[in-house]
Amino acid sequence: MSNTLHIMKTQLKMLYQCYRMVHFNTMLYVYLVVYFILSLIIWYFDSDIKDLSDALWFTFQTATTIGYGDLLANSVIGRILAVILSIYSIALVAVFTGILAGFYVELIKAKTKDSVKLFLFDLQRLPDMSREELVELSERARKLADEE
């Protein structure tokens, strides 16, 4: 396996671990169930929503905060459910954003750990290094110091 594929596979594993750590799949399934139930309730109670496709379209607009304005919830129940769906949708997006942020933090930690391990390995074999290897190690150390 090429080095690039190995890195990508490792990164996908890290992303999946972040995803599983917060049980995002469960949150997503619950969200979809709530989404469809709210669509049905809004369709039932709101006279301006004529059919299920309109209800699904309205809840999609609400969930994504697009809000074209072609469909409106005019009943009190419809408006309350739209608010609940909006808050739940925003929370789900926030959790997903947190998962991605956590993934990048873990990625940076892993790269730093790998750099430190490689640097320590090189330091252990310092007496056996050639002049070129010592120069390269010195440049890496200087670059590392400049990054901080």
N, CA, C and O atoms as a GROMACS GRO file, in nm:
protein
  592
    1MET      N    1   0.085  -0.118   0.000
    1MET     CA    2   0.000   0.000   0.000
    1MET      C    3   0.090   0.124   0.000
    1MET      O    4   0.187   0.132   0.075
    2SER      N    5   0.056   0.220  -0.085
    2SER     CA    6   0.138   0.340  -0.092
    2SER      C    7   0.124   0.422   0.036
    2SER      O    8   0.028   0.406   0.112
    3ASN      N    9   0.221   0.507   0.058
    3ASN     CA   10   0.222   0.590   0.178
    3ASN      C   11   0.100   0.682   0.184
    3ASN      O   12   0.042   0.701   0.291
    4THR      N   13   0.061   0.738   0.070
    4THR     CA   14  -0.055   0.827   0.066
    4THR      C   15  -0.183   0.753   0.104
    4THR      O   16  -0.264   0.805   0.181
    5LEU      N   17  -0.201   0.633   0.050
    5LEU     CA   18  -0.320   0.554   0.085
    5LEU      C   19  -0.320   0.516   0.232
    5LEU      O   20  -0.424   0.516   0.297
    6HIS      N   21  -0.202   0.484   0.284
    6HIS     CA   22  -0.192   0.450   0.426
    6HIS      C   23  -0.230   0.570   0.513
    6HIS      O   24  -0.302   0.555   0.611
    7ILE      N   25  -0.183   0.687   0.476
    7ILE     CA   26  -0.215   0.810   0.551
    7ILE      C   27  -0.365   0.837   0.545
    7ILE      O   28  -0.427   0.869   0.646
    8MET      N   29  -0.423   0.825   0.424
    8MET     CA   30  -0.567   0.849   0.410
    8MET      C   31  -0.648   0.749   0.492
    8MET      O   32  -0.746   0.786   0.556
    9LYS      N   33  -0.607   0.623   0.491
    9LYS     CA   34  -0.677   0.520   0.568
    9LYS      C   35  -0.669   0.551   0.717
    9LYS      O   36  -0.768   0.538   0.789
   10THR      N   37  -0.553   0.592   0.763
   10THR     CA   38  -0.535   0.628   0.904
   10THR      C   39  -0.622   0.748   0.940
   10THR      O   40  -0.684   0.750   1.047
   11GLN      N   41  -0.626   0.847   0.853
   11GLN     CA   42  -0.706   0.966   0.879
   11GLN      C   43  -0.855   0.934   0.881
   11GLN      O   44  -0.929   0.987   0.964
   12LEU      N   45  -0.900   0.847   0.792
   12LEU     CA   46  -1.041   0.807   0.793
   12LEU      C   47  -1.076   0.731   0.920
   12LEU      O   48  -1.186   0.747   0.974
   13LYS      N   49  -0.983   0.648   0.968
   13LYS     CA   50  -1.006   0.578   1.094
   13LYS      C   51  -1.019   0.678   1.209
   13LYS      O   52  -1.106   0.662   1.296
   14MET      N   53  -0.934   0.779   1.209
   14MET     CA   54  -0.941   0.882   1.314
   14MET      C   55  -1.073   0.956   1.308
   14MET      O   56  -1.135   0.982   1.411
   15LEU      N   57  -1.117   0.991   1.187
   15LEU     CA   58  -1.244   1.062   1.171
   15LEU      C   59  -1.360   0.975   1.219
   15LEU      O   60  -1.451   1.023   1.286
   16TYR      N   61  -1.356   0.847   1.184
   16TYR     CA   62  -1.461   0.755   1.227
   16TYR      C   63  -1.463   0.740   1.379
   16TYR      O   64  -1.570   0.729   1.439
   17GLN      N   65  -1.345   0.739   1.442
   17GLN     CA   66  -1.340   0.731   1.588
   17GLN      C   67  -1.402   0.855   1.652
   17GLN      O   68  -1.474   0.844   1.751
   18CYS      N   69  -1.376   0.972   1.596
   18CYS     CA   70  -1.437   1.095   1.647
   18CYS      C   71  -1.589   1.089   1.630
   18CYS      O   72  -1.664   1.130   1.718
   19TYR      N   73  -1.632   1.038   1.518
   19TYR     CA   74  -1.774   1.023   1.485
   19TYR      C   75  -1.842   0.928   1.584
   19TYR      O   76  -1.951   0.958   1.634
   20ARG      N   77  -1.779   0.815   1.611
   20ARG     CA   78  -1.837   0.716   1.703
   20ARG      C   79  -1.833   0.763   1.848
   20ARG      O   80  -1.922   0.728   1.926
   21MET      N   81  -1.732   0.840   1.884
   21MET     CA   82  -1.716   0.883   2.022
   21MET      C   83  -1.837   0.962   2.071
   21MET      O   84  -1.874   0.953   2.188
   22VAL      N   85  -1.898   1.039   1.983
   22VAL     CA   86  -2.015   1.120   2.023
   22VAL      C   87  -2.146   1.056   1.980
   22VAL      O   88  -2.252   1.117   1.993
   23HIS      N   89  -2.141   0.933   1.929
   23HIS     CA   90  -2.261   0.859   1.885
   23HIS      C   91  -2.340   0.940   1.781
   23HIS      O   92  -2.462   0.952   1.789
   24PHE      N   93  -2.268   0.994   1.684
   24PHE     CA   94  -2.332   1.078   1.583
   24PHE      C   95  -2.432   1.001   1.500
   24PHE      O   96  -2.534   1.056   1.459
   25ASN      N   97  -2.405   0.874   1.473
   25ASN     CA   98  -2.499   0.795   1.393
   25ASN      C   99  -2.635   0.786   1.463
   25ASN      O  100  -2.738   0.796   1.397
   26THR      N  101  -2.635   0.767   1.594
   26THR     CA  102  -2.761   0.763   1.669
   26THR      C  103  -2.832   0.898   1.661
   26THR      O  104  -2.953   0.905   1.640
   27MET      N  105  -2.754   1.006   1.678
   27MET     CA  106  -2.813   1.140   1.669
   27MET      C  107  -2.875   1.162   1.532
   27MET      O  108  -2.983   1.222   1.520
   28LEU      N  109  -2.808   1.115   1.428
   28LEU     CA  110  -2.858   1.134   1.292
   28LEU      C  111  -2.986   1.054   1.269
   28LEU      O  112  -3.080   1.104   1.208
   29TYR      N  113  -2.990   0.929   1.316
   29TYR     CA  114  -3.111   0.848   1.301
   29TYR      C  115  -3.228   0.911   1.376
   29TYR      O  116  -3.339   0.920   1.322
   30VAL      N  117  -3.204   0.954   1.498
   30VAL     CA  118  -3.310   1.019   1.576
   30VAL      C  119  -3.356   1.146   1.505
   30VAL      O  120  -3.475   1.175   1.499
   31TYR      N  121  -3.260   1.221   1.452
   31TYR     CA  122  -3.295   1.344   1.380
   31TYR      C  123  -3.387   1.314   1.262
   31TYR      O  124  -3.487   1.382   1.242
   32LEU      N  125  -3.353   1.212   1.183
   32LEU     CA  126  -3.435   1.179   1.067
   32LEU      C  127  -3.576   1.136   1.108
   32LEU      O  128  -3.673   1.173   1.042
   33VAL      N  129  -3.586   1.060   1.214
   33VAL     CA  130  -3.718   1.019   1.264
   33VAL      C  131  -3.797   1.142   1.309
   33VAL      O  132  -3.913   1.158   1.274
   34VAL      N  133  -3.733   1.229   1.388
   34VAL     CA  134  -3.799   1.352   1.434
   34VAL      C  135  -3.840   1.438   1.315
   34VAL      O  136  -3.949   1.494   1.313
   35TYR      N  137  -3.752   1.448   1.217
   35TYR     CA  138  -3.779   1.528   1.097
   35TYR      C  139  -3.908   1.480   1.029
   35TYR      O  140  -3.994   1.562   0.996
   36PHE      N  141  -3.920   1.350   1.007
   36PHE     CA  142  -4.039   1.298   0.940
   36PHE      C  143  -4.164   1.307   1.028
   36PHE      O  144  -4.272   1.336   0.978
   37ILE      N  145  -4.149   1.284   1.156
   37ILE     CA  146  -4.265   1.297   1.246
   37ILE      C  147  -4.313   1.442   1.249
   37ILE      O  148  -4.433   1.468   1.243
   38LEU      N  149  -4.220   1.536   1.259
   38LEU     CA  150  -4.260   1.677   1.259
   38LEU      C  151  -4.324   1.716   1.126
   38LEU      O  152  -4.419   1.794   1.124
   39SER      N  153  -4.274   1.662   1.018
   39SER     CA  154  -4.336   1.688   0.887
   39SER      C  155  -4.480   1.642   0.886
   39SER      O  156  -4.569   1.713   0.838
   40LEU      N  157  -4.505   1.523   0.937
   40LEU     CA  158  -4.642   1.469   0.942
   40LEU      C  159  -4.732   1.554   1.032
   40LEU      O  160  -4.846   1.583   0.996
   41ILE      N  161  -4.681   1.592   1.148
   41ILE     CA  162  -4.762   1.673   1.240
   41ILE      C  163  -4.794   1.809   1.180
   41ILE      O  164  -4.907   1.856   1.188
   42ILE      N  165  -4.694   1.872   1.119
   42ILE     CA  166  -4.717   2.003   1.056
   42ILE      C  167  -4.818   1.989   0.943
   42ILE      O  168  -4.906   2.074   0.929
   43TRP      N  169  -4.807   1.886   0.863
   43TRP     CA  170  -4.902   1.862   0.754
   43TRP      C  171  -5.043   1.847   0.809
   43TRP      O  172  -5.139   1.898   0.750
   44TYR      N  173  -5.056   1.777   0.919
   44TYR     CA  174  -5.187   1.752   0.978
   44TYR      C  175  -5.249   1.880   1.036
   44TYR      O  176  -5.369   1.904   1.017
   45PHE      N  177  -5.170   1.961   1.104
   45PHE     CA  178  -5.225   2.076   1.176
   45PHE      C  179  -5.225   2.207   1.097
   45PHE      O  180  -5.302   2.297   1.130
   46ASP      N  181  -5.142   2.218   0.996
   46ASP     CA  182  -5.132   2.346   0.927
   46ASP      C  183  -5.208   2.342   0.795
   46ASP      O  184  -5.176   2.262   0.706
   47SER      N  185  -5.307   2.427   0.783
   47SER     CA  186  -5.395   2.425   0.666
   47SER      C  187  -5.326   2.473   0.538
   47SER      O  188  -5.368   2.438   0.428
   48ASP      N  189  -5.220   2.553   0.552
   48ASP     CA  190  -5.150   2.602   0.433
   48ASP      C  191  -5.060   2.496   0.370
   48ASP      O  192  -5.022   2.508   0.253
   49ILE      N  193  -5.025   2.394   0.444
   49ILE     CA  194  -4.943   2.284   0.393
   49ILE      C  195  -5.040   2.180   0.337
   49ILE      O  196  -5.108   2.112   0.412
   50LYS      N  197  -5.045   2.169   0.204
   50LYS     CA  198  -5.149   2.090   0.137
   50LYS      C  199  -5.123   1.939   0.133
   50LYS      O  200  -5.216   1.860   0.144
   51ASP      N  201  -4.997   1.900   0.119
   51ASP     CA  202  -4.968   1.756   0.111
   51ASP      C  203  -4.835   1.725   0.180
   51ASP      O  204  -4.766   1.816   0.227
   52LEU      N  205  -4.801   1.598   0.184
   52LEU     CA  206  -4.680   1.556   0.256
   52LEU      C  207  -4.554   1.612   0.190
   52LEU      O  208  -4.459   1.647   0.259
   53SER      N  209  -4.554   1.622   0.058
   53SER     CA  210  -4.434   1.677  -0.008
   53SER      C  211  -4.413   1.823   0.032
   53SER      O  212  -4.300   1.867   0.050
   54ASP      N  213  -4.523   1.900   0.047
   54ASP     CA  214  -4.511   2.038   0.095
   54ASP      C  215  -4.458   2.040   0.238
   54ASP      O  216  -4.375   2.124   0.273
   55ALA      N  217  -4.506   1.947   0.321
   55ALA     CA  218  -4.460   1.941   0.460
   55ALA      C  219  -4.311   1.908   0.466
   55ALA      O  220  -4.237   1.968   0.544
   56LEU      N  221  -4.268   1.812   0.384
   56LEU     CA  222  -4.126   1.777   0.381
   56LEU      C  223  -4.042   1.893   0.328
   56LEU      O  224  -3.932   1.919   0.378
   57TRP      N  225  -4.094   1.963   0.228
   57TRP     CA  226  -4.024   2.079   0.174
   57TRP      C  227  -4.013   2.190   0.279
   57TRP      O  228  -3.908   2.252   0.294
   58PHE      N  229  -4.122   2.214   0.350
   58PHE     CA  230  -4.121   2.316   0.456
   58PHE      C  231  -4.020   2.280   0.565
   58PHE      O  232  -3.943   2.366   0.608
   59THR      N  233  -4.020   2.155   0.610
   59THR     CA  234  -3.926   2.116   0.715
   59THR      C  235  -3.781   2.118   0.665
   59THR      O  236  -3.690   2.147   0.741
   60PHE      N  237  -3.761   2.089   0.537
   60PHE     CA  238  -3.627   2.100   0.480
   60PHE      C  239  -3.580   2.245   0.483
   60PHE      O  240  -3.468   2.274   0.523
   61GLN      N  241  -3.667   2.336   0.440
   61GLN     CA  242  -3.633   2.478   0.442
   61GLN      C  243  -3.603   2.526   0.584
   61GLN      O  244  -3.512   2.605   0.607
   62THR      N  245  -3.682   2.476   0.677
   62THR     CA  246  -3.664   2.515   0.817
   62THR      C  247  -3.533   2.459   0.871
   62THR      O  248  -3.457   2.530   0.937
   63ALA      N  249  -3.507   2.332   0.845
   63ALA     CA  250  -3.388   2.266   0.897
   63ALA      C  251  -3.260   2.327   0.841
   63ALA      O  252  -3.160   2.339   0.912
   64THR      N  253  -3.263   2.364   0.715
   64THR     CA  254  -3.144   2.420   0.652
   64THR      C  255  -3.138   2.572   0.663
   64THR      O  256  -3.042   2.634   0.616
   65THR      N  257  -3.236   2.631   0.723
   65THR     CA  258  -3.251   2.776   0.741
   65THR      C  259  -3.255   2.851   0.608
   65THR      O  260  -3.220   2.969   0.602
   66ILE      N  261  -3.297   2.784   0.502
   66ILE     CA  262  -3.312   2.850   0.372
   66ILE      C  263  -3.431   2.945   0.376
   66ILE      O  264  -3.417   3.064   0.350
   67GLY      N  265  -3.548   2.890   0.409
   67GLY     CA  266  -3.668   2.970   0.425
   67GLY      C  267  -3.704   3.053   0.303
   67GLY      O  268  -3.703   3.176   0.310
   68TYR      N  269  -3.737   2.989   0.192
   68TYR     CA  270  -3.773   3.062   0.071
   68TYR      C  271  -3.898   3.148   0.090
   68TYR      O  272  -3.914   3.251   0.025
   69GLY      N  273  -3.986   3.106   0.178
   69GLY     CA  274  -4.108   3.182   0.202
   69GLY      C  275  -4.226   3.134   0.120
   69GLY      O  276  -4.335   3.190   0.131
   70ASP      N  277  -4.206   3.032   0.036
   70ASP     CA  278  -4.318   2.982  -0.044
   70ASP      C  279  -4.417   2.904   0.042
   70ASP      O  280  -4.535   2.894   0.008
   71LEU      N  281  -4.370   2.848   0.152
   71LEU     CA  282  -4.456   2.777   0.247
   71LEU      C  283  -4.431   2.834   0.386
   71LEU      O  284  -4.317   2.856   0.427
   72LEU      N  285  -4.540   2.856   0.458
   72LEU     CA  286  -4.528   2.910   0.593
   72LEU      C  287  -4.613   2.827   0.689
   72LEU      O  288  -4.718   2.776   0.652
   73ALA      N  289  -4.565   2.816   0.811
   73ALA     CA  290  -4.645   2.752   0.916
   73ALA      C  291  -4.730   2.862   0.978
   73ALA      O  292  -4.678   2.956   1.038
   74ASN      N  293  -4.860   2.849   0.964
   74ASN     CA  294  -4.950   2.950   1.019
   74ASN      C  295  -5.014   2.909   1.150
   74ASN      O  296  -5.064   2.993   1.224
   75SER      N  297  -5.013   2.780   1.180
   75SER     CA  298  -5.071   2.736   1.307
   75SER      C  299  -4.968   2.751   1.419
   75SER      O  300  -4.847   2.752   1.394
   76VAL      N  301  -5.016   2.764   1.540
   76VAL     CA  302  -4.927   2.776   1.656
   76VAL      C  303  -4.842   2.650   1.669
   76VAL      O  304  -4.722   2.658   1.693
   77ILE      N  305  -4.904   2.535   1.652
   77ILE     CA  306  -4.830   2.408   1.662
   77ILE      C  307  -4.722   2.401   1.554
   77ILE      O  308  -4.609   2.361   1.581
   78GLY      N  309  -4.757   2.440   1.431
   78GLY     CA  310  -4.660   2.439   1.322
   78GLY      C  311  -4.541   2.530   1.350
   78GLY      O  312  -4.427   2.494   1.320
   79ARG      N  313  -4.567   2.646   1.406
   79ARG     CA  314  -4.458   2.740   1.437
   79ARG      C  315  -4.370   2.687   1.550
   79ARG      O  316  -4.247   2.697   1.544
   80ILE      N  317  -4.433   2.632   1.652
   80ILE     CA  318  -4.355   2.575   1.763
   80ILE      C  319  -4.267   2.461   1.713
   80ILE      O  320  -4.149   2.452   1.748
   81LEU      N  321  -4.324   2.374   1.630
   81LEU     CA  322  -4.247   2.262   1.576
   81LEU      C  323  -4.135   2.311   1.484
   81LEU      O  324  -4.027   2.251   1.480
   82ALA      N  325  -4.160   2.418   1.411
   82ALA     CA  326  -4.055   2.475   1.324
   82ALA      C  327  -3.939   2.527   1.409
   82ALA      O  328  -3.823   2.510   1.372
   83VAL      N  329  -3.971   2.590   1.522
   83VAL     CA  330  -3.866   2.638   1.612
   83VAL      C  331  -3.785   2.520   1.668
   83VAL      O  332  -3.662   2.524   1.671
   84ILE      N  333  -3.856   2.417   1.711
   84ILE     CA  334  -3.789   2.298   1.766
   84ILE      C  335  -3.698   2.235   1.660
   84ILE      O  336  -3.584   2.200   1.689
   85LEU      N  337  -3.749   2.221   1.538
   85LEU     CA  338  -3.669   2.162   1.431
   85LEU      C  339  -3.548   2.249   1.399
   85LEU      O  340  -3.439   2.197   1.375
   86SER      N  341  -3.565   2.380   1.400
   86SER     CA  342  -3.452   2.470   1.373
   86SER      C  343  -3.343   2.454   1.478
   86SER      O  344  -3.225   2.442   1.444
   87ILE      N  345  -3.382   2.452   1.604
   87ILE     CA  346  -3.284   2.439   1.712
   87ILE      C  347  -3.213   2.304   1.703
   87ILE      O  348  -3.091   2.296   1.718
   88TYR      N  349  -3.290   2.199   1.680
   88TYR     CA  350  -3.233   2.065   1.670
   88TYR      C  351  -3.137   2.056   1.550
   88TYR      O  352  -3.030   1.995   1.560
   89SER      N  353  -3.174   2.116   1.440
   89SER     CA  354  -3.089   2.114   1.320
   89SER      C  355  -2.958   2.188   1.344
   89SER      O  356  -2.851   2.141   1.307
   90ILE      N  357  -2.969   2.304   1.406
   90ILE     CA  358  -2.848   2.383   1.436
   90ILE      C  359  -2.758   2.306   1.531
   90ILE      O  360  -2.636   2.307   1.516
   91ALA      N  361  -2.818   2.240   1.631
   91ALA     CA  362  -2.739   2.161   1.726
   91ALA      C  363  -2.668   2.046   1.655
   91ALA      O  364  -2.552   2.016   1.684
   92LEU      N  365  -2.736   1.981   1.562
   92LEU     CA  366  -2.675   1.869   1.490
   92LEU      C  367  -2.558   1.918   1.404
   92LEU      O  368  -2.455   1.851   1.397
   93VAL      N  369  -2.574   2.032   1.340
   93VAL     CA  370  -2.464   2.089   1.261
   93VAL      C  371  -2.348   2.125   1.353
   93VAL      O  372  -2.232   2.105   1.317
   94ALA      N  373  -2.378   2.178   1.471
   94ALA     CA  374  -2.272   2.213   1.567
   94ALA      C  375  -2.196   2.088   1.612
   94ALA      O  376  -2.073   2.092   1.623
   95VAL      N  377  -2.267   1.980   1.636
   95VAL     CA  378  -2.201   1.855   1.676
   95VAL      C  379  -2.112   1.805   1.562
   95VAL      O  380  -1.999   1.763   1.586
   96PHE      N  381  -2.162   1.810   1.440
   96PHE     CA  382  -2.082   1.767   1.325
   96PHE      C  383  -1.958   1.854   1.311
   96PHE      O  384  -1.849   1.803   1.283
   97THR      N  385  -1.973   1.985   1.330
   97THR     CA  386  -1.859   2.076   1.324
   97THR      C  387  -1.758   2.041   1.434
   97THR      O  388  -1.637   2.045   1.411
   98GLY      N  389  -1.808   2.008   1.552
   98GLY     CA  390  -1.721   1.967   1.661
   98GLY      C  391  -1.645   1.840   1.629
   98GLY      O  392  -1.528   1.825   1.665
   99ILE      N  393  -1.712   1.747   1.562
   99ILE     CA  394  -1.646   1.622   1.521
   99ILE      C  395  -1.531   1.654   1.426
   99ILE      O  396  -1.421   1.600   1.441
  100LEU      N  397  -1.555   1.741   1.330
  100LEU     CA  398  -1.448   1.777   1.236
  100LEU      C  399  -1.334   1.849   1.306
  100LEU      O  400  -1.217   1.824   1.277
  101ALA      N  401  -1.368   1.938   1.400
  101ALA     CA  402  -1.264   2.009   1.475
  101ALA      C  403  -1.182   1.910   1.558
  101ALA      O  404  -1.060   1.919   1.562
  102GLY      N  405  -1.251   1.816   1.623
  102GLY     CA  406  -1.182   1.714   1.700
  102GLY      C  407  -1.090   1.629   1.613
  102GLY      O  408  -0.980   1.592   1.654
  103PHE      N  409  -1.138   1.597   1.494
  103PHE     CA  410  -1.058   1.520   1.400
  103PHE      C  411  -0.929   1.594   1.365
  103PHE      O  412  -0.821   1.535   1.366
  104TYR      N  413  -0.940   1.724   1.335
  104TYR     CA  414  -0.820   1.800   1.299
  104TYR      C  415  -0.725   1.815   1.417
  104TYR      O  416  -0.603   1.815   1.399
  105VAL      N  417  -0.779   1.829   1.538
  105VAL     CA  418  -0.693   1.834   1.656
  105VAL      C  419  -0.617   1.703   1.671
  105VAL      O  420  -0.496   1.702   1.696
  106GLU      N  421  -0.688   1.590   1.656
  106GLU     CA  422  -0.623   1.459   1.665
  106GLU      C  423  -0.520   1.441   1.554
  106GLU      O  424  -0.414   1.383   1.577
  107LEU      N  425  -0.550   1.491   1.436
  107LEU     CA  426  -0.457   1.481   1.324
  107LEU      C  427  -0.329   1.559   1.353
  107LEU      O  428  -0.219   1.510   1.327
  108ILE      N  429  -0.344   1.678   1.406
  108ILE     CA  430  -0.226   1.760   1.440
  108ILE      C  431  -0.145   1.693   1.551
  108ILE      O  432  -0.022   1.691   1.546
  109LYS      N  433  -0.215   1.639   1.652
  109LYS     CA  434  -0.144   1.569   1.760
  109LYS      C  435  -0.068   1.449   1.706
  109LYS      O  436   0.046   1.425   1.746
  110ALA      N  437  -0.129   1.374   1.615
  110ALA     CA  438  -0.063   1.256   1.559
  110ALA      C  439   0.060   1.296   1.478
  110ALA      O  440   0.164   1.232   1.487
  111LYS      N  441   0.046   1.402   1.398
  111LYS     CA  442   0.161   1.447   1.318
  111LYS      C  443   0.274   1.496   1.408
  111LYS      O  444   0.391   1.468   1.383
  112THR      N  445   0.238   1.568   1.514
  112THR     CA  446   0.338   1.617   1.608
  112THR      C  447   0.407   1.500   1.677
  112THR      O  448   0.529   1.498   1.692
  113LYS      N  449   0.327   1.402   1.719
  113LYS     CA  450   0.383   1.283   1.785
  113LYS      C  451   0.477   1.209   1.691
  113LYS      O  452   0.584   1.164   1.732
  114ASP      N  453   0.436   1.195   1.563
  114ASP     CA  454   0.522   1.128   1.466
  114ASP      C  455   0.652   1.205   1.444
  114ASP      O  456   0.758   1.145   1.433
  115SER      N  457   0.643   1.339   1.439
  115SER     CA  458   0.762   1.422   1.421
  115SER      C  459   0.857   1.405   1.539
  115SER      O  460   0.978   1.392   1.522
  116VAL      N  461   0.800   1.407   1.658
  116VAL     CA  462   0.882   1.394   1.778
  116VAL      C  463   0.946   1.256   1.783
  116VAL      O  464   1.064   1.243   1.817
  117LYS      N  465   0.870   1.151   1.749
  117LYS     CA  466   0.925   1.015   1.748
  117LYS      C  467   1.041   1.004   1.649
  117LYS      O  468   1.146   0.947   1.681
  118LEU      N  469   1.022   1.060   1.530
  118LEU     CA  470   1.128   1.055   1.429
  118LEU      C  471   1.250   1.133   1.477
  118LEU      O  472   1.364   1.089   1.459
  119PHE      N  473   1.226   1.248   1.538
  119PHE     CA  474   1.335   1.330   1.589
  119PHE      C  475   1.411   1.256   1.699
  119PHE      O  476   1.534   1.257   1.701
  120LEU      N  477   1.338   1.192   1.791
  120LEU     CA  478   1.403   1.115   1.898
  120LEU      C  479   1.481   0.997   1.843
  120LEU      O  480   1.590   0.965   1.890
  121PHE      N  481   1.424   0.932   1.742
  121PHE     CA  482   1.495   0.820   1.678
  121PHE      C  483   1.627   0.869   1.620
  121PHE      O  484   1.731   0.805   1.635
  122ASP      N  485   1.622   0.984   1.552
  122ASP     CA  486   1.744   1.040   1.494
  122ASP      C  487   1.845   1.079   1.602
  122ASP      O  488   1.966   1.060   1.585
  123LEU      N  489   1.795   1.133   1.714
  123LEU     CA  490   1.886   1.171   1.823
  123LEU      C  491   1.956   1.049   1.884
  123LEU      O  492   2.071   1.058   1.925
  124GLN      N  493   1.886   0.937   1.889
  124GLN     CA  494   1.945   0.816   1.945
  124GLN      C  495   2.060   0.764   1.858
  124GLN      O  496   2.154   0.702   1.909
  125ARG      N  497   2.051   0.787   1.730
  125ARG     CA  498   2.159   0.739   1.643
  125ARG      C  499   2.253   0.852   1.600
  125ARG      O  500   2.320   0.843   1.497
  126LEU      N  501   2.256   0.956   1.679
  126LEU     CA  502   2.340   1.073   1.652
  126LEU      C  503   2.488   1.036   1.630
  126LEU      O  504   2.547   1.086   1.534
  127PRO      N  505   2.548   0.953   1.714
  127PRO     CA  506   2.690   0.922   1.693
  127PRO      C  507   2.719   0.850   1.561
  127PRO      O  508   2.830   0.857   1.509
  128ASP      N  509   2.618   0.782   1.506
  128ASP     CA  510   2.638   0.705   1.383
  128ASP      C  511   2.603   0.784   1.257
  128ASP      O  512   2.618   0.732   1.146
  129MET      N  513   2.557   0.906   1.271
  129MET     CA  514   2.509   0.984   1.156
  129MET      C  515   2.624   1.041   1.074
  129MET      O  516   2.730   1.075   1.126
  130SER      N  517   2.598   1.050   0.944
  130SER     CA  518   2.694   1.113   0.854
  130SER      C  519   2.681   1.265   0.865
  130SER      O  520   2.588   1.316   0.928
  131ARG      N  521   2.773   1.334   0.804
  131ARG     CA  522   2.772   1.481   0.806
  131ARG      C  523   2.642   1.534   0.743
  131ARG      O  524   2.581   1.627   0.796
  132GLU      N  525   2.599   1.475   0.631
  132GLU     CA  526   2.478   1.519   0.562
  132GLU      C  527   2.354   1.498   0.650
  132GLU      O  528   2.265   1.583   0.655
  133GLU      N  529   2.349   1.383   0.719
  133GLU     CA  530   2.235   1.355   0.807
  133GLU      C  531   2.231   1.452   0.924
  133GLU      O  532   2.123   1.494   0.966
  134LEU      N  533   2.349   1.489   0.976
  134LEU     CA  534   2.354   1.586   1.085
  134LEU      C  535   2.305   1.723   1.040
  134LEU      O  536   2.234   1.792   1.113
  135VAL      N  537   2.345   1.763   0.920
  135VAL     CA  538   2.299   1.891   0.865
  135VAL      C  539   2.147   1.889   0.847
  135VAL      O  540   2.079   1.986   0.881
  136GLU      N  541   2.095   1.779   0.793
  136GLU     CA  542   1.950   1.766   0.772
  136GLU      C  543   1.875   1.768   0.905
  136GLU      O  544   1.768   1.829   0.915
  137LEU      N  545   1.929   1.701   1.006
  137LEU     CA  546   1.868   1.700   1.139
  137LEU      C  547   1.870   1.840   1.199
  137LEU      O  548   1.772   1.883   1.261
  138SER      N  549   1.978   1.910   1.181
  138SER     CA  550   1.990   2.047   1.231
  138SER      C  551   1.887   2.138   1.163
  138SER      O  552   1.826   2.222   1.229
  139GLU      N  553   1.868   2.121   1.033
  139GLU     CA  554   1.769   2.202   0.960
  139GLU      C  555   1.628   2.171   1.009
  139GLU      O  556   1.546   2.261   1.024
  140ARG      N  557   1.598   2.043   1.031
  140ARG     CA  558   1.466   2.005   1.082
  140ARG      C  559   1.442   2.064   1.220
  140ARG      O  560   1.332   2.111   1.250
  141ALA      N  561   1.545   2.062   1.305
  141ALA     CA  562   1.533   2.119   1.440
  141ALA      C  563   1.509   2.270   1.432
  141ALA      O  564   1.427   2.323   1.507
  142ARG      N  565   1.580   2.337   1.342
  142ARG     CA  566   1.562   2.481   1.324
  142ARG      C  567   1.420   2.512   1.274
  142ARG      O  568   1.356   2.606   1.321
  143LYS      N  569   1.373   2.432   1.178
  143LYS     CA  570   1.238   2.450   1.124
  143LYS      C  571   1.133   2.428   1.232
  143LYS      O  572   1.035   2.502   1.240
  144LEU      N  573   1.153   2.327   1.315
  144LEU     CA  574   1.061   2.297   1.424
  144LEU      C  575   1.058   2.412   1.525
  144LEU      O  576   0.952   2.449   1.574
  145ALA      N  577   1.174   2.467   1.555
  145ALA     CA  578   1.181   2.580   1.649
  145ALA      C  579   1.113   2.704   1.591
  145ALA      O  580   1.051   2.780   1.664
  146ASP      N  581   1.124   2.724   1.459
  146ASP     CA  582   1.061   2.839   1.394
  146ASP      C  583   0.909   2.828   1.393
  146ASP      O  584   0.840   2.930   1.396
  147GLU      N  585   0.856   2.705   1.389
  147GLU     CA  586   0.711   2.684   1.386
  147GLU      C  587   0.646   2.726   1.517
  147GLU      O  588   0.531   2.769   1.517
  148GLU      N  589   0.717   2.715   1.627
  148GLU     CA  590   0.661   2.749   1.758
  148GLU      C  591   0.680   2.893   1.781
  148GLU      O  592   0.640   2.945   1.886
   0.00000   0.00000   0.00000
